[in-house]
Amino acid sequence: MKNKKQILIGKIAEICLRDPNGITEAPAA
């Protein structure tokens, strides 16, 4: 099992790839 941090990073990355201008706090690549 992945730990929660890895899962969270994965979800944020997936959202950013789909919607770079979305509501995530991660900077758009």
N, CA, C and O atoms as a Tinker XYZ file with bonds, in Angstrom:
   116  protein
     1  N      0.829000   -1.221000    0.000000    73     2
     2  CA     0.000000    0.000000    0.000000    64     1     3
     3  C      0.854000    1.258000    0.000000    63     2     4     5
     4  O      1.848000    1.343000    0.722000    81     3
     5  N      0.476000    2.208000   -0.790000    73     3     6
     6  CA     1.160000    3.504000   -0.762000    64     5     7
     7  C      0.767000    4.243000    0.507000    63     6     8     9
     8  O     -0.329000    4.049000    1.033000    81     7
     9  N      1.664000    5.090000    0.997000    73     7    10
    10  CA     1.264000    5.876000    2.165000    64     9    11
    11  C      0.400000    7.050000    1.711000    63    10    12    13
    12  O      0.325000    7.353000    0.521000    81    11
    13  N     -0.245000    7.701000    2.664000    73    11    14
    14  CA    -1.212000    8.754000    2.329000    64    13    15
    15  C     -0.567000    9.899000    1.568000    63    14    16    17
    16  O     -1.190000   10.490000    0.686000    81    15
    17  N      0.688000   10.219000    1.907000    73    15    18
    18  CA     1.356000   11.336000    1.241000    64    17    19
    19  C      1.539000   11.029000   -0.247000    63    18    20    21
    20  O      1.297000   11.891000   -1.093000    81    19
    21  N      1.965000    9.810000   -0.566000    73    19    22
    22  CA     2.157000    9.436000   -1.962000    64    21    23
    23  C      0.841000    9.479000   -2.728000    63    22    24    25
    24  O      0.790000    9.931000   -3.872000    81    23
    25  N     -0.216000    9.006000   -2.087000    73    23    26
    26  CA    -1.533000    9.025000   -2.730000    64    25    27
    27  C     -1.975000   10.463000   -2.990000    63    26    28    29
    28  O     -2.487000   10.777000   -4.064000    81    27
    29  N     -1.774000   11.334000   -1.999000    73    27    30
    30  CA    -2.178000   12.731000   -2.144000    64    29    31
    31  C     -1.406000   13.403000   -3.274000    63    30    32    33
    32  O     -1.994000   14.111000   -4.092000    81    31
    33  N     -0.089000   13.183000   -3.325000    73    31    34
    34  CA     0.730000   13.758000   -4.394000    64    33    35
    35  C      0.246000   13.244000   -5.751000    63    34    36    37
    36  O      0.158000   14.007000   -6.713000    81    35
    37  N     -0.065000   11.960000   -5.825000    73    35    38
    38  CA    -0.555000   11.374000   -7.070000    64    37    39
    39  C     -1.856000   12.018000   -7.525000    63    38    40    41
    40  O     -2.034000   12.302000   -8.710000    81    39
    41  N     -2.763000   12.248000   -6.581000    73    39    42
    42  CA    -4.047000   12.862000   -6.927000    64    41    43
    43  C     -3.852000   14.297000   -7.394000    63    42    44    45
    44  O     -4.471000   14.724000   -8.369000    81    43
    45  N     -2.995000   15.044000   -6.705000    73    43    46
    46  CA    -2.737000   16.434000   -7.094000    64    45    47
    47  C     -2.128000   16.475000   -8.491000    63    46    48    49
    48  O     -2.528000   17.290000   -9.322000    81    47
    49  N     -1.163000   15.600000   -8.751000    73    47    50
    50  CA    -0.525000   15.567000  -10.065000    64    49    51
    51  C     -1.551000   15.236000  -11.146000    63    50    52    53
    52  O     -1.544000   15.835000  -12.221000    81    51
    53  N     -2.429000   14.284000  -10.855000    73    51    54
    54  CA    -3.445000   13.882000  -11.829000    64    53    55
    55  C     -4.396000   15.031000  -12.124000    63    54    56    57
    56  O     -4.750000   15.266000  -13.279000    81    55
    57  N     -4.809000   15.747000  -11.087000    73    55    58
    58  CA    -5.710000   16.886000  -11.263000    64    57    59
    59  C     -5.015000   17.995000  -12.060000    63    58    60    61
    60  O     -5.620000   18.600000  -12.945000    81    59
    61  N     -3.752000   18.258000  -11.745000    73    59    62
    62  CA    -3.014000   19.312000  -12.445000    64    61    63
    63  C     -2.887000   18.981000  -13.929000    63    62    64    65
    64  O     -2.994000   19.871000  -14.773000    81    63
    65  N     -2.660000   17.711000  -14.251000    73    63    66
    66  CA    -2.538000   17.324000  -15.651000    64    65    67
    67  C     -3.859000   17.534000  -16.385000    63    66    68    69
    68  O     -3.875000   17.921000  -17.553000    81    67
    69  N     -4.970000   17.274000  -15.688000    73    67    70
    70  CA    -6.280000   17.439000  -16.306000    64    69    71
    71  C     -6.706000   18.897000  -16.351000    63    70    72    73
    72  O     -7.294000   19.352000  -17.332000    81    71
    73  N     -6.404000   19.633000  -15.272000    73    71    74
    74  CA    -6.882000   21.017000  -15.151000    64    73    75
    75  C     -5.808000   21.884000  -14.500000    63    74    76    77
    76  O     -5.862000   22.122000  -13.294000    81    75
    77  N     -4.828000   22.363000  -15.280000    73    75    78
    78  CA    -3.716000   23.147000  -14.728000    64    77    79
    79  C     -4.186000   24.392000  -13.992000    63    78    80    81
    80  O     -3.484000   24.883000  -13.108000    81    79
    81  N     -5.357000   24.912000  -14.337000    73    79    82
    82  CA    -5.860000   26.121000  -13.692000    64    81    83
    83  C     -6.928000   25.797000  -12.656000    63    82    84    85
    84  O     -7.773000   26.633000  -12.336000    81    83
    85  N     -6.880000   24.581000  -12.141000    73    83    86
    86  CA    -7.894000   24.130000  -11.191000    64    85    87
    87  C     -7.664000   24.677000   -9.796000    63    86    88    89
    88  O     -6.938000   25.652000   -9.603000    81    87
    89  N     -8.298000   24.028000   -8.821000    73    87    90
    90  CA    -8.293000   24.545000   -7.459000    64    89    91
    91  C     -7.141000   24.002000   -6.628000    63    90    92    93
    92  O     -7.074000   24.272000   -5.429000    81    91
    93  N     -6.231000   23.242000   -7.234000    73    91    94
    94  CA    -5.105000   22.706000   -6.470000    64    93    95
    95  C     -4.129000   23.828000   -6.139000    63    94    96    97
    96  O     -4.067000   24.835000   -6.845000    81    95
    97  N     -3.375000   23.651000   -5.070000    73    95    98
    98  CA    -2.398000   24.663000   -4.673000    64    97    99
    99  C     -1.065000   24.465000   -5.391000    63    98   100   101
   100  O     -0.172000   25.307000   -5.296000    81    99
   101  N     -0.936000   23.359000   -6.102000    73    99   102
   102  CA     0.309000   23.087000   -6.811000    64   101   103
   103  C      0.438000   24.034000   -8.007000    63   102   104   105
   104  O     -0.554000   24.299000   -8.686000    81   103
   105  N      1.622000   24.539000   -8.270000    73   103   106
   106  CA     1.828000   25.446000   -9.412000    64   105   107
   107  C      1.638000   24.715000  -10.735000    63   106   108   109
   108  O      1.979000   23.538000  -10.852000    81   107
   109  N      1.104000   25.397000  -11.715000    73   107   110
   110  CA     0.911000   24.797000  -13.028000    64   109   111
   111  C      2.264000   24.621000  -13.708000    63   110   112   113
   112  O      3.094000   25.530000  -13.698000    81   111
   113  N      2.480000   23.458000  -14.293000    73   111   114
   114  CA     3.763000   23.186000  -14.945000    64   113   115
   115  C      3.875000   23.989000  -16.244000    63   114   116
   116  O      4.886000   23.897000  -16.941000    81   115
